Amino acid sequence: MEAQDCVILVVDDDPAMRSLLHDVLCDRGCQVVEAADAEEARVQIRYQHPQVVIADLNMPGGGFAFIRELRVLVPSCRIILITAFGTAQTKVQAQEHGVAAYLEKPVRMANLKAAVCQACPLNQLLLCKQTDEHP
């Protein structure tokens, strides 16, 4: 089984953030697909069957309603939630929704990598084996 078998869906309405996450994860051996909003994410989920979803909380069609929908569409998928508008209450809500990791923007890449390593069902990911040589 190769690292490419773990599909990660990045859902964020900020193209620069999507691109950054895509590049960092691809450089470390992950297969990454992107969506700009919840509607695009639904399409990607149908065709890609991701094992991990990294989702922005405050994107169009996002929020905890989208997280609940993900639980129905891909029940075994691990969810990493990112937000620029985090509060203690938001973090509690994320935990109540079974989110695997909750990260606040600006996202520290080391924290993201650690969350992906824990969330991805494949322990062979290059991301998890490498030291943090890259930013």
N, C-alpha and C positions, 0 to 999 in steps of 0.2 A: 504494500500500500504506500503510495507516494504522498508527499505533502500537498500536492495539487488536488487531492481528493477532498480536502476540507474547503468548502465553498463559504466565503464570507460576503454577505451583502452589506454594503455601506449605503445608508440612506440619510442624506443631508441636503438641504436646499442651498447650501453654500458651496459653489463649485470648487473654490480653492481648498476648502476643508475636505471635500470628497477626493480631490486630486491628491492631496497630501496623504490621506489615509490609504488610498489606493497604492501610491508609490511606496510608502513605508512597508505595507503588508506584502506587496508583490516582491519587493526586494528581499524579503525574508522567506519566500517560498510559499506564500498563500495564494489561492485563486480568489480574486476579488471581482465582484460585479457591483455596479453602482446604480442608484436611483436618486432622483432629485426630490421626490416627495412620496407620500404614502401610496398614491395611485400607481406610480411607476414601480414601487416596491412590490405591490400585489402581482404585477405582471412578471417581474423577475422571479418571485417566489414560485410561480406556476412552472416556469421553465428551468430554473436553476436549483431548486430545492436546497437552500443554504443550511449549513449546520450552525452558523453564527450570523446574527444580524447586529450591526452597529448602527443605532438609530439616534438621530437628533430629536430631542423631545419637542422642540418648538418649531418644527417645520410644517408646511401646509399639509393638513390631514394627519398630523402627528398627535402627540399627547398620549395620555394613558388609554384612550379609546383605541388607538392604533396598537398599543402594546397588548391589549386584550384581544384584538383581532389577530395579531401574530400568534398568540397562544392557541387560537382555533385553527389557523391556516397551517402552521408548522409547530405542533405541540412539543416536539423534541428539540427544537431550535433553542440555542442559548442566546440571550439578548444582552447586549452591552448598550447602555443608555448614556448619551452625552448631552450636555445642556450648558448654555451660557447663562441661564437664569435659575441656577440651583438654589434651593433653600433646604433647611433641615426637614421641613414637611415633605418636600418633593423627594428627598432621599428616602424617607420612610415609605412614601407611596410606591416608589420604585421597588423597594424590598418587598412590599406587600404584593406587588405584581410579579414577583419571582424573577426580577432582573438579575442576571449573573454579575453585572458590574455597573456601577454608576460613576461616571467621570464628568467633571466640570471643565468647561472651556476656559482658558486655553488648555487643551489636553496635553499632558506630559506624555511623550511617546513611550517612555519606560513603563508608565502605568497602563497605557493601552496595550502594549506588547504583553505585559503580565496578564492582563484580563483576557486577551485572546488565547494565550497559552492555557489558561485555566478553562476557558469556555470551549475550545476546539476539542472534539473527541479524538483527534489524532495526536499522539504525543511525538510523532516523528517530525513535526513542523520545524523547519530550519529556524524559524523565528524563536522557538523555544530552546534550541540548542546553542544558538550564537550568544556570545557575549555582546554587550551593548557597544559595539564599535562605531556604529552609525548614529547620527543624531536622531 
